Amino acid sequence: MKFLLKIFILLCFCNSSFSQMNCGFNYAIESLYESVPGAKTKYEELLKNQMNKTNVAISNSFTIPVVVHILHQGGSDNISDAQVNDAMAILCRDFRKKNADTINIVTQFQGIASDCSIQFSLATKDEYGNCTTGITRHYDSNTNWTINQYSYKYTWNPAQYLNIYVVASMPSGMAGYAYYPGSVSPLMDGIVILNSYFGSIGTASPFGSRALTHEVGHFLNLQHVWGSTNNPGVSCGDDAVGDTPITQGFTSCDLTNAINCTSGVTENVQNYMEYAFCSIMFTQGQKNRMHNCLNSTVANRDNLSSNANLIATGLINPLSNCAPKAEFVPNTFVTCVGNPISFTDYSYNGAVTNWTWTSPTAVNTSTLQNGSLTFSTAGLASVKLTVGNSFGTDTLTKQEVTVLAGANSGITNVVESFENITFPNALWIASTPQFGSPFLQNNATGATGSKSLWVNNYFDNPSEGVNAFSPAFNLQNTSSAFLNFTYAYAQKTSANNDQLTVEVSTDCGLTWTNIYSKIGAQLNTTGGFKTQAYLNPLNSHWKIENLNLQNFSGNSKVYFKFTFMSDVSGAGNNIFIDDINVSSITGKKTENLSLQHISIFPNPFNEMLTLKLSVNSNFSSLKLFDVLSREIKIEVTQLEPDKFSIRPYENLKAGIYFLQISTPEGMRTLKLIKN
């Protein structure tokens, strides 16, 4: 299910440098205030309500079902089950006050250091009642985490499970973060943490192993001990817990000088909700506050430890001996018709004993663990992996492989205005994002005619970059070639950074070379901002781009990829692309130095051109062509021995033209732009 985030309050962004464990809360909350109307009022009301909560315990103990989602890209970020179990053991130890270092609690707090009577256990049943290890593994670039609702696509029902996302990196050096109960959409109700701060073995170390304890405290409604600010050491603050003294917070473990706010009152430097790097305790008041949270209907926290939920999630009458869950990734995401592509198996949840790889458009199947398929049809290819063992099977289908059309599928010197084709098709292919709009055919507006390509970015911004792939163009016998296209784009605000790039591949999509990139204000063609949906570009908004393909002449299969990347904030506007054309002039390529001195001006031109040759050179012929290789009649007048005027006989439309100059030394083609 896709949840749309309306408003969120970021509770804690803990910096991954424990030598200065600061949180990015102030930056994040100010950004939130700017981007979401009413966010500041909602946040302040939330804090007010929390401050008014009582700290009276309801006698109870709790067990919370946990699911750990490991996002990885096939390296050490695909952490072991042993590291997950180690992290869970540390979490349970800390919340049950079974950590041996409690003997180091200072005298003032020994009497109130609390066994919180809260335990955590990996689920053994998933949302559908199937056997699970409580660990999911997903090959996903979001292991390099960005903070938006699209990143949380694996969340299990948060009314039943504590969801923990384990990732490889996060912005601004953060180690982890969590949310206040009830402050976010259900999709985002969980914890995100770096694998290097998850447990004490594998990619982690004992030094950062209590970051998870800190974040779970936030998940259960604990503030930092200095209150709602995320900057310790700034001013004295209150966390609404009666037995944690008012404090300004610490970033080092100074146990002998921990009196800053109230004369004679030692502050709780060793608290798990501190930043002092010697965290070893919760207080009785914090225990009561967490119990109140777990007995509250807010965000369904009261359901987590209910007997019915413990049965539903397999903590009571647990399951074992699970069937595997299929997961895989293609070794390359783009190929050509007739080229094999291999896959890597990343299945989990149970030992796999058999694999079957299939696709409706493949000419073969495979039963190898890491299979290979060859595709016969261009387009987006769906690939299905079925894995099994003696306890059952699982099937996963992904539509991740783009199969490009074969040689000579694209015809040079023909403008593709999308008036007479349906996009996408077997030649022009569009990728499909996890959420949001791909490149689509727009049947209401165009630079030429009434059709174009567009990305509906204003109403349905894509969760990742979306691509439009061209057919293959043969530039093997060209002396010069150009890619021309027309686009219109409206920047929503000055801060908006939507981006358009164009790349070229000559090896069936294995590698791509960037030939064009514009972002934000550079991309804007409207001369201003459009805060409403940009739906009908004016004629003056359409801009022609002309890209030189000289570096790719001589290649028989040249593919183009148009990529639109929505602003990470998701607050962008629409883009339209039309009249995509690959134009070329066929002829002998030359590097004769005398031809390099040929110049033509003005360029761009209005009516007349001036051609200047080198002193000792002359031409044998001059020919002017449009992008469709149609010759245009011209009048040539000699002005000086080495200078000539050129005037077309007909009124030319604005666009791209080519002047072919033949001399005794060779031939040269110059690109011209008519205003």
C-alpha positions as CSV (number, residue, x, y, z in Angstrom):
1,M,0.0,0.0,0.0
2,K,1.3,3.5,-0.8
3,F,1.0,6.1,1.9
4,L,1.2,9.7,1.0
5,L,3.1,11.7,3.6
6,K,1.2,14.9,4.5
7,I,3.3,16.0,7.4
8,F,6.2,14.6,9.5
9,I,8.1,15.5,12.5
10,L,11.7,14.4,12.6
11,L,12.7,13.4,16.1
12,C,16.3,12.5,16.0
13,F,19.1,12.4,13.4
14,C,22.1,11.1,15.3
15,N,25.4,12.0,13.8
16,S,27.5,8.9,13.0
17,S,30.6,10.5,14.5
18,F,30.4,9.6,18.2
19,S,33.2,12.0,19.0
20,Q,30.6,14.7,18.3
21,M,27.2,12.9,18.3
22,N,25.0,15.8,17.2
23,C,21.6,15.5,15.7
24,G,20.4,17.2,12.5
25,F,17.0,18.1,14.0
26,N,17.3,21.8,13.8
27,Y,18.2,21.7,10.1
28,A,15.5,19.1,9.3
29,I,12.8,20.8,11.3
30,E,13.5,24.2,9.7
31,S,13.4,22.6,6.3
32,L,10.1,21.0,7.2
33,Y,8.7,24.4,8.3
34,E,9.6,25.9,4.9
35,S,8.2,23.0,2.8
36,V,5.0,22.0,4.7
37,P,2.5,24.6,5.7
38,G,1.3,24.2,9.3
39,A,4.2,21.9,10.2
40,K,5.5,24.2,12.9
41,T,2.1,24.5,14.6
42,K,1.5,20.7,14.5
43,Y,5.0,20.0,16.0
44,E,4.5,22.5,18.8
45,E,1.0,21.0,19.6
46,L,2.5,17.6,19.6
47,L,5.2,18.6,22.1
48,K,2.6,20.3,24.3
49,N,0.5,17.2,24.4
50,Q,3.5,15.0,25.2
51,M,4.6,17.4,28.0
52,N,1.2,17.0,29.6
53,K,1.3,13.2,29.7
54,T,1.6,11.7,33.1
55,N,4.4,9.4,34.2
56,V,2.2,7.0,36.2
57,A,3.1,3.4,35.3
58,I,0.5,0.8,34.5
59,S,1.9,-2.4,36.0
60,N,2.8,-4.5,33.0
61,S,5.6,-6.0,30.9
62,F,5.9,-5.9,27.2
63,T,7.3,-7.9,24.3
64,I,7.5,-6.2,21.0
65,P,7.7,-8.1,17.6
66,V,10.4,-6.8,15.4
67,V,11.1,-7.0,11.7
68,V,14.5,-5.9,10.3
69,H,14.7,-4.8,6.7
70,I,18.3,-5.0,5.4
71,L,18.8,-2.8,2.3
72,H,22.0,-3.7,0.5
73,Q,23.8,-3.8,-2.9
74,G,25.5,-7.1,-2.5
75,G,28.5,-6.2,-0.4
76,S,29.2,-6.1,3.3
77,D,26.0,-4.0,3.6
78,N,24.1,-7.3,3.3
79,I,24.9,-8.0,7.0
80,S,24.7,-11.4,8.5
81,D,21.9,-12.9,10.6
82,A,24.4,-13.2,13.4
83,Q,24.9,-9.4,13.4
84,V,21.1,-8.9,13.5
85,N,20.8,-11.3,16.4
86,D,23.6,-9.5,18.2
87,A,21.9,-6.2,17.8
88,M,18.6,-7.7,19.2
89,A,20.5,-9.2,22.2
90,I,22.0,-5.8,23.0
91,L,18.7,-4.1,22.7
92,C,17.0,-6.6,25.1
93,R,19.9,-6.4,27.5
94,D,19.8,-2.7,27.8
95,F,16.0,-2.4,28.2
96,R,16.0,-5.2,30.9
97,K,19.0,-3.7,32.8
98,K,21.1,-6.8,32.3
99,N,24.1,-4.9,31.0
100,A,27.1,-5.5,33.3
101,D,28.2,-1.9,33.2
102,T,25.3,-0.9,35.5
103,I,27.9,-1.2,38.3
104,N,29.3,2.0,37.0
105,I,26.1,4.0,37.5
106,V,26.9,7.0,39.7
107,T,25.6,7.0,43.3
108,Q,22.9,9.6,42.6
109,F,21.1,7.4,40.1
110,Q,21.7,3.9,41.2
111,G,18.4,3.8,43.0
112,I,16.3,4.8,40.0
113,A,18.1,2.9,37.2
114,S,15.3,0.8,35.8
115,D,14.6,-2.6,34.3
116,C,12.1,-1.4,31.8
117,S,10.3,-4.7,31.5
118,I,10.3,-4.4,27.7
119,Q,11.7,-7.1,25.5
120,F,12.1,-7.4,21.7
121,S,11.9,-10.5,19.6
122,L,12.2,-11.1,15.8
123,A,8.8,-12.1,14.4
124,T,8.4,-15.6,13.1
125,K,5.2,-14.9,11.1
126,D,4.9,-12.2,8.5
127,E,1.8,-10.0,7.8
128,Y,0.2,-12.9,6.0
129,G,0.9,-15.6,8.6
130,N,3.8,-17.1,6.6
131,C,7.0,-18.3,8.3
132,T,9.7,-15.6,8.6
133,T,13.0,-15.2,10.3
134,G,12.0,-11.6,11.1
135,I,14.7,-10.4,8.7
136,T,14.0,-9.2,5.1
137,R,16.8,-8.5,2.6
138,H,16.4,-6.3,-0.4
139,Y,18.8,-5.4,-3.2
140,D,18.1,-1.7,-3.3
141,S,20.0,1.5,-4.0
142,N,18.1,3.1,-1.1
143,T,20.7,1.5,1.2
144,N,22.2,5.0,0.5
145,W,19.2,6.4,2.3
146,T,17.2,9.5,1.5
147,I,14.5,10.7,3.8
148,N,11.3,10.5,1.9
149,Q,8.2,8.2,2.0
150,Y,9.3,6.3,-1.1
151,S,12.3,4.8,0.8
152,Y,10.0,3.0,3.2
153,K,8.5,0.6,0.6
154,Y,9.1,-2.6,2.7
155,T,7.4,-1.5,5.9
156,W,5.2,-4.2,7.5
157,N,2.1,-3.1,9.4
158,P,3.5,-0.8,12.2
159,A,0.5,-1.7,14.4
160,Q,1.9,-5.2,14.6
161,Y,5.7,-4.8,14.2
162,L,8.5,-2.5,15.1
163,N,10.1,-1.9,11.6
164,I,13.9,-1.3,11.6
165,Y,15.6,-0.3,8.3
166,V,19.3,-1.1,8.3
167,V,21.2,0.9,5.6
168,A,24.7,1.7,4.4
169,S,24.6,5.5,4.5
170,M,22.5,8.5,5.4
171,P,22.7,12.2,4.7
172,S,24.8,14.5,6.9
173,G,26.6,11.7,8.7
174,M,23.6,10.5,10.6
175,A,23.8,7.2,12.4
176,G,20.0,6.7,13.0
177,Y,16.7,8.4,13.5
178,A,13.2,7.7,14.7
179,Y,9.8,9.5,15.1
180,Y,7.4,10.4,17.9
181,P,4.4,8.1,17.9
182,G,1.6,9.4,15.8
183,S,3.7,12.1,14.0
184,V,4.1,10.4,10.7
185,S,2.2,8.3,8.2
186,P,2.2,4.5,9.1
187,L,4.6,3.8,6.2
188,M,7.3,5.8,8.0
189,D,6.6,4.7,11.5
190,G,9.9,3.0,12.4
191,I,13.6,3.3,12.9
192,V,16.4,3.8,10.3
193,I,19.9,3.0,11.4
194,L,23.3,2.5,9.8
195,N,24.6,-1.1,9.7
196,S,27.8,0.2,11.3
197,Y,25.8,1.1,14.4
198,F,23.6,-2.0,14.4
199,G,25.0,-4.5,16.9
200,S,28.6,-4.9,17.9
201,I,30.0,-7.5,15.3
202,G,30.3,-7.7,11.5
203,T,30.2,-4.2,10.0
204,A,29.5,-2.7,13.5
205,S,31.5,-2.4,16.7
206,P,30.8,-2.3,20.4
207,F,31.5,1.5,20.5
208,G,28.3,2.4,18.6
209,S,26.2,-0.6,19.6
210,R,23.8,1.4,21.8
211,A,22.6,3.8,19.1
212,L,19.6,1.4,18.5
213,T,18.7,1.6,22.2
214,H,18.6,5.4,21.9
215,E,16.4,5.3,18.8
216,V,14.0,2.8,20.3
217,G,13.6,5.1,23.2
218,H,12.4,7.8,20.8
219,F,10.1,5.3,19.1
220,L,8.5,4.8,22.6
221,N,8.0,8.5,23.2
222,L,11.2,9.5,25.0
223,Q,12.7,12.8,24.3
224,H,16.4,13.7,24.7
225,V,17.1,14.3,28.4
226,W,17.6,18.1,27.6
227,G,14.1,18.3,26.0
228,S,12.9,19.0,22.5
229,T,16.0,20.6,21.1
230,N,18.6,18.4,19.4
231,N,21.6,20.4,20.3
232,P,23.0,19.4,23.7
233,G,25.0,22.0,25.6
234,V,23.0,25.0,24.4
235,S,20.5,25.6,27.1
236,C,18.9,23.8,30.0
237,G,15.8,21.8,29.1
238,D,13.2,19.3,30.4
239,D,12.2,16.0,28.9
240,A,8.9,15.8,30.8
241,V,10.2,12.9,32.9
242,G,10.2,13.7,36.7
243,D,13.3,11.8,37.7
244,T,15.7,13.0,35.0
245,P,17.1,16.3,36.2
246,I,16.9,19.4,34.0
247,T,20.0,19.4,31.9
248,Q,21.6,21.1,29.0
249,G,23.0,17.8,27.7
250,F,26.5,16.5,27.4
251,T,28.7,15.4,24.5
252,S,31.4,13.9,26.7
253,C,31.3,11.7,29.7
254,D,32.2,14.2,32.4
255,L,30.8,12.5,35.6
256,T,32.6,14.7,38.1
257,N,31.3,18.1,36.8
258,A,27.7,17.2,35.8
259,I,26.0,20.2,37.5
260,N,25.1,22.9,35.0
261,C,21.4,23.8,35.5
262,T,20.3,23.4,39.1
263,S,22.7,24.1,42.0
264,G,23.6,20.9,43.8
265,V,21.7,18.6,41.4
266,T,23.8,16.2,39.4
267,E,22.6,15.6,35.9
268,N,22.0,12.2,34.3
269,V,25.0,12.0,32.0
270,Q,24.8,8.2,31.7
271,N,21.2,8.1,30.4
272,Y,20.6,6.3,27.1
273,M,18.9,9.4,25.8
274,E,22.1,11.5,26.3
275,Y,25.0,12.0,23.9
276,A,27.8,11.6,26.5
277,F,29.1,8.2,25.1
278,C,28.7,6.5,28.5
279,S,25.0,5.6,28.2
280,I,24.1,2.7,30.5
281,M,20.7,3.3,32.0
282,F,17.0,4.4,31.8
283,T,15.3,5.9,34.8
284,Q,12.1,4.7,36.5
285,G,10.3,7.8,35.1
286,Q,11.4,6.9,31.6
287,K,10.2,3.4,32.1
288,N,6.8,4.7,33.1
289,R,6.6,7.0,30.1
290,M,7.4,4.2,27.7
291,H,4.8,2.0,29.4
292,N,2.3,4.8,29.0
293,C,3.2,4.8,25.3
294,L,2.7,1.1,25.0
295,N,-0.7,1.3,26.7
296,S,-1.8,4.1,24.4
297,T,-3.9,3.9,21.2
298,V,-1.7,6.5,19.6
299,A,-0.2,4.9,16.5
300,N,-1.6,1.6,17.8
301,R,1.3,1.2,20.2
302,D,-1.1,-0.7,22.5
303,N,-1.5,-3.4,20.0
304,L,2.2,-4.3,19.7
305,S,2.3,-6.4,22.8
306,S,-1.2,-7.6,22.9
307,N,-1.7,-11.4,23.2
308,A,-3.5,-11.5,19.9
309,N,-0.6,-9.7,18.1
310,L,2.0,-11.9,19.7
311,I,0.1,-14.9,18.3
312,A,-0.3,-13.2,14.9
313,T,3.4,-12.3,14.6
314,G,4.6,-15.7,15.9
315,L,6.1,-14.7,19.2
316,I,3.6,-17.1,20.8
317,N,3.7,-20.6,19.1
318,P,6.6,-19.6,16.9
319,L,7.2,-21.0,13.4
320,S,10.5,-22.4,12.2
321,N,11.9,-24.1,9.0
322,C,10.8,-21.4,6.6
323,A,10.5,-21.5,2.8
324,P,12.9,-19.1,1.1
325,K,11.9,-15.6,-0.1
326,A,13.1,-14.8,-3.7
327,E,15.3,-11.8,-4.3
328,F,17.6,-11.1,-7.2
329,V,19.2,-8.4,-9.3
330,P,20.2,-8.3,-13.0
331,N,23.9,-7.8,-13.5
332,T,23.1,-5.1,-16.0
333,F,19.7,-3.3,-16.3
334,V,19.9,-2.6,-20.0
335,T,20.7,-4.9,-22.9
336,C,19.9,-5.4,-26.6
337,V,17.6,-7.9,-28.4
338,G,19.6,-11.1,-28.8
339,N,22.2,-10.4,-26.0
340,P,22.2,-12.6,-22.9
341,I,22.0,-11.0,-19.5
342,S,22.9,-12.7,-16.2
343,F,21.3,-12.4,-12.7
344,T,22.5,-12.7,-9.2
345,D,20.4,-14.5,-6.6
346,Y,20.0,-12.8,-3.2
347,S,17.2,-15.0,-1.8
348,Y,16.8,-15.2,1.9
349,N,14.6,-16.5,4.8
350,G,15.5,-20.2,4.2
351,A,18.2,-22.3,2.4
352,V,17.4,-22.5,-1.3
353,T,17.7,-25.9,-3.0
354,N,16.2,-25.0,-6.5
355,W,15.9,-22.0,-8.8
356,T,13.9,-21.4,-12.0
357,W,14.4,-18.2,-14.1
358,T,11.9,-17.4,-16.8
359,S,10.6,-14.5,-18.8
360,P,7.7,-14.2,-21.4
361,T,10.1,-12.5,-23.9
362,A,13.2,-14.7,-23.3
363,V,14.2,-17.5,-25.7
364,N,15.4,-19.7,-22.8
365,T,15.0,-20.6,-19.2
366,S,17.6,-21.4,-16.5
367,T,17.8,-23.5,-13.4
368,L,21.1,-22.2,-12.2
369,Q,21.4,-20.2,-9.0
370,N,22.6,-17.2,-10.9
371,G,20.8,-17.7,-14.2
372,S,21.1,-16.1,-17.6
373,L,18.4,-15.2,-20.1
374,T,18.4,-13.9,-23.7
375,F,15.5,-11.7,-24.9
376,S,13.9,-11.8,-28.3
377,T,11.6,-8.7,-28.0
378,A,12.5,-5.1,-27.3
379,G,10.8,-3.3,-24.4
380,L,10.6,-3.7,-20.6
381,A,11.2,-7.3,-19.8
382,S,9.7,-9.0,-16.8
383,V,11.9,-11.6,-15.1
384,K,10.5,-14.2,-12.7
385,L,12.6,-16.1,-10.2
386,T,11.0,-19.1,-8.4
387,V,13.0,-20.5,-5.4
388,G,12.2,-23.4,-3.2
389,N,13.2,-25.9,-0.6
390,S,11.4,-28.8,1.2
391,F,9.3,-26.3,3.2
392,G,7.8,-24.4,0.2
393,T,8.5,-22.1,-2.7
394,D,8.3,-18.4,-3.4
395,T,8.2,-16.4,-6.7
396,L,9.3,-12.8,-7.4
397,T,8.8,-11.0,-10.7
398,K,10.6,-7.8,-11.5
399,Q,10.3,-5.6,-14.5
400,E,13.8,-4.2,-14.3
401,V,15.4,-5.1,-17.6
402,T,15.2,-2.7,-20.5
403,V,15.7,-4.5,-23.8
404,L,16.7,-2.1,-26.6
405,A,15.7,-2.5,-30.2
406,G,18.3,-4.0,-32.6
407,A,20.5,-2.4,-35.2
408,N,19.0,0.2,-37.6
409,S,15.8,0.5,-35.6
410,G,16.2,4.2,-35.7
411,I,16.2,6.2,-38.9
412,T,18.4,9.3,-39.1
413,N,17.1,12.6,-40.5
414,V,13.5,11.9,-39.4
415,V,12.0,14.1,-36.7
416,E,10.1,12.0,-34.1
417,S,7.3,14.3,-33.0
418,F,5.2,11.5,-31.5
419,E,2.3,12.5,-33.6
420,N,2.0,9.2,-35.5
421,I,3.2,6.6,-32.9
422,T,2.0,5.4,-29.5
423,F,4.7,5.9,-26.8
424,P,6.1,3.7,-25.4
425,N,6.4,1.0,-28.0
426,A,9.0,-1.6,-29.1
427,L,11.4,1.2,-30.3
428,W,10.9,4.0,-27.9
429,I,10.9,2.5,-24.4
430,A,10.1,4.1,-21.0
431,S,11.3,2.9,-17.6
432,T,8.7,2.5,-14.8
433,P,9.5,4.0,-11.4
434,Q,8.5,2.3,-8.1
435,F,6.1,5.2,-7.5
436,G,5.1,8.2,-9.6
437,S,5.0,9.1,-13.2
438,P,7.3,7.7,-16.0
439,F,7.7,9.4,-19.3
440,L,4.3,9.4,-20.9
441,Q,2.8,10.5,-24.2
442,N,0.9,13.8,-23.8
443,N,-1.9,14.1,-26.4
444,A,-2.8,17.7,-25.6
445,T,0.3,19.8,-26.3
446,G,3.5,19.7,-28.4
447,A,6.1,21.9,-30.0
448,T,5.0,20.4,-33.4
449,G,1.4,19.2,-33.6
450,S,-0.4,18.3,-30.5
451,K,1.6,15.5,-29.0
452,S,4.9,15.2,-27.0
453,L,6.5,13.3,-24.2
454,W,6.1,14.5,-20.6
455,V,6.7,13.6,-17.0
456,N,3.7,14.4,-14.7
457,N,6.0,15.6,-12.0
458,Y,3.8,18.1,-10.4
459,F,1.0,15.7,-9.4
460,D,2.8,12.4,-9.4
461,N,6.5,13.0,-9.0
462,P,8.6,9.8,-9.6
463,S,10.5,8.2,-6.8
464,E,13.7,7.9,-8.8
465,G,15.1,9.0,-12.1
466,V,12.8,8.0,-15.1
467,N,14.2,7.2,-18.5
468,A,13.1,7.3,-22.1
469,F,15.3,5.1,-24.4
470,S,15.6,5.6,-28.2
471,P,16.0,3.0,-30.9
472,A,19.4,2.3,-32.4
473,F,20.8,4.9,-34.9
474,N,23.4,3.9,-37.5
475,L,26.1,6.6,-37.6
476,Q,28.7,4.3,-39.2
477,N,29.1,6.2,-42.4
478,T,28.5,9.8,-41.2
479,S,30.9,12.6,-41.4
480,S,28.9,14.6,-38.8
481,A,25.8,14.0,-36.8
482,F,23.6,15.9,-34.3
483,L,20.9,15.1,-31.8
484,N,18.2,17.8,-31.7
485,F,15.2,17.9,-29.4
486,T,12.8,20.5,-28.2
487,Y,11.6,20.8,-24.6
488,A,9.6,23.0,-22.3
489,Y,9.9,23.1,-18.5
490,A,8.7,25.3,-15.7
491,Q,10.6,25.6,-12.5
492,K,8.2,25.6,-9.5
493,T,10.3,27.8,-7.2
494,S,13.9,29.1,-7.2
495,A,14.8,26.2,-4.8
496,N,13.5,23.5,-7.1
497,N,16.2,21.3,-8.7
498,D,14.5,19.0,-11.2
499,Q,17.1,17.7,-13.7
500,L,17.2,16.5,-17.3
501,T,20.2,14.6,-18.7
502,V,20.9,12.9,-22.1
503,E,23.3,10.1,-22.4
504,V,24.6,8.0,-25.3
505,S,25.5,4.3,-25.5
506,T,27.3,2.4,-28.3
507,D,27.5,-1.0,-26.4
508,C,23.8,-1.9,-25.9
509,G,23.5,0.1,-22.6
510,L,26.4,-1.4,-20.8
511,T,28.0,2.0,-20.5
512,W,26.6,5.5,-21.0
513,T,28.3,8.8,-21.9
514,N,26.7,12.0,-20.7
515,I,26.3,14.7,-23.4
516,Y,23.8,17.0,-21.8
517,S,22.7,18.0,-18.3
518,K,20.6,20.9,-17.0
519,I,19.2,21.4,-13.6
520,G,16.9,23.9,-11.8
521,A,17.2,27.4,-13.2
522,Q,19.3,26.2,-16.1
523,L,16.5,23.9,-17.3
524,N,13.7,26.5,-16.9
525,T,12.3,27.8,-20.2
526,T,9.5,30.0,-19.0
527,G,11.5,33.0,-17.7
528,G,9.8,32.7,-14.3
529,F,8.2,30.3,-11.9
530,K,5.0,28.3,-12.1
531,T,3.7,27.4,-8.6
532,Q,0.7,25.7,-10.2
533,A,0.8,22.6,-12.4
534,Y,2.6,23.4,-15.7
535,L,0.3,21.9,-18.3
536,N,0.2,24.0,-21.5
537,P,3.6,25.4,-22.6
538,L,3.4,28.6,-24.7
539,N,5.1,28.6,-28.1
540,S,7.8,30.8,-26.6
541,H,8.5,28.2,-23.9
542,W,9.8,25.6,-26.3
543,K,13.5,25.5,-26.5
544,I,15.7,23.7,-29.2
545,E,18.8,21.9,-28.0
546,N,21.4,20.8,-30.5
547,L,24.0,18.2,-29.4
548,N,27.1,17.3,-31.4
549,L,27.5,13.6,-32.0
550,Q,30.9,13.8,-33.7
551,N,32.5,11.5,-31.0
552,F,30.0,8.8,-31.9
553,S,30.3,8.8,-35.7
554,G,31.4,5.5,-37.0
555,N,29.2,3.5,-34.7
556,S,26.5,1.3,-36.1
557,K,24.3,1.2,-33.0
558,V,23.9,4.5,-31.1
559,Y,21.3,4.7,-28.4
560,F,20.1,7.7,-26.5
561,K,18.7,7.9,-22.9
562,F,16.7,10.9,-21.7
563,T,16.6,10.9,-17.9
564,F,14.4,13.2,-15.8
565,M,15.3,13.4,-12.1
566,S,12.7,14.9,-9.9
567,D,13.8,17.2,-7.1
568,V,14.5,15.1,-3.9
569,S,11.9,17.2,-2.1
570,G,9.2,16.0,-4.5
571,A,8.1,19.6,-5.0
572,G,8.9,20.0,-8.7
573,N,7.0,20.7,-11.9
574,N,6.3,19.1,-15.3
575,I,8.6,18.7,-18.3
576,F,7.7,18.2,-22.0
577,I,10.0,16.9,-24.8
578,D,9.2,16.9,-28.5
579,D,10.8,16.7,-32.0
580,I,13.6,14.3,-31.2
581,N,15.8,14.0,-34.3
582,V,19.2,12.4,-35.1
583,S,20.5,14.2,-38.2
584,S,23.6,13.4,-40.2
585,I,25.6,14.3,-43.3
586,T,27.3,11.4,-45.1
587,G,30.7,12.1,-46.5
588,K,34.4,11.6,-46.0
589,K,35.8,12.8,-42.7
590,T,38.9,14.9,-42.9
591,E,41.4,16.4,-40.5
592,N,43.1,18.6,-43.1
593,L,44.3,21.7,-41.2
594,S,43.4,24.1,-44.0
595,L,39.7,23.2,-43.5
596,Q,39.9,24.0,-39.8
597,H,40.2,27.7,-40.7
598,I,36.9,27.8,-42.5
599,S,34.4,30.0,-40.5
600,I,30.9,31.1,-41.0
601,F,29.0,34.0,-39.3
602,P,26.7,35.0,-37.9
603,N,25.6,31.8,-36.3
604,P,22.8,31.7,-35.3
605,F,21.7,33.7,-38.4
606,N,18.6,35.5,-39.6
607,E,18.7,35.8,-43.4
608,M,22.3,36.0,-44.8
609,L,25.5,34.2,-43.9
610,T,29.2,35.1,-44.5
611,L,31.6,32.3,-45.3
612,K,35.4,32.9,-44.8
613,L,38.0,30.5,-46.2
614,S,41.7,30.4,-45.6
615,V,43.8,32.6,-47.8
616,N,45.0,29.9,-50.2
617,S,41.8,27.9,-50.3
618,N,38.6,27.9,-52.4
619,F,35.6,25.8,-52.6
620,S,34.4,23.5,-55.4
621,S,30.8,23.4,-54.1
622,L,28.6,24.7,-51.3
623,K,25.4,22.9,-50.4
624,L,22.9,23.7,-47.7
625,F,20.7,20.9,-46.1
626,D,17.9,20.8,-43.5
627,V,17.7,18.2,-40.8
628,L,15.9,15.8,-43.2
629,S,18.9,16.0,-45.7
630,R,16.8,18.0,-48.2
631,E,19.0,20.4,-50.2
632,I,18.0,24.0,-50.1
633,K,18.9,26.3,-53.0
634,I,21.2,29.2,-52.1
635,E,22.6,32.3,-53.8
636,V,26.4,32.7,-53.3
637,T,28.1,36.1,-53.9
638,Q,31.9,36.6,-53.7
639,L,32.8,39.6,-51.5
640,E,36.6,39.2,-51.3
641,P,39.0,36.6,-52.6
642,D,38.4,34.5,-49.4
643,K,35.0,35.8,-48.4
644,F,31.5,34.9,-49.7
645,S,27.9,35.8,-48.8
646,I,25.3,33.0,-48.8
647,R,21.6,33.7,-48.9
648,P,18.9,31.0,-49.1
649,Y,16.3,31.5,-51.9
650,E,13.4,30.6,-49.6
651,N,12.4,31.8,-46.2
652,L,13.7,29.2,-43.8
653,K,12.0,28.1,-40.6
654,A,13.8,28.4,-37.4
655,G,15.8,25.3,-36.7
656,I,19.0,23.4,-37.6
657,Y,20.7,23.4,-41.0
658,F,24.0,22.1,-42.4
659,L,26.4,23.7,-44.8
660,Q,28.5,21.2,-46.7
661,I,31.7,22.8,-48.1
662,S,33.7,20.9,-50.7
663,T,37.3,22.0,-51.4
664,P,40.3,20.5,-53.2
665,E,41.6,19.5,-49.8
666,G,38.5,17.7,-48.7
667,M,35.0,18.3,-47.3
668,R,33.7,19.9,-44.1
669,T,30.2,20.2,-42.8
670,L,29.2,23.1,-40.5
671,K,26.0,23.2,-38.3
672,L,23.9,26.3,-38.6
673,I,21.1,27.6,-36.5
674,K,18.3,29.8,-38.0
675,N,16.7,32.1,-35.6
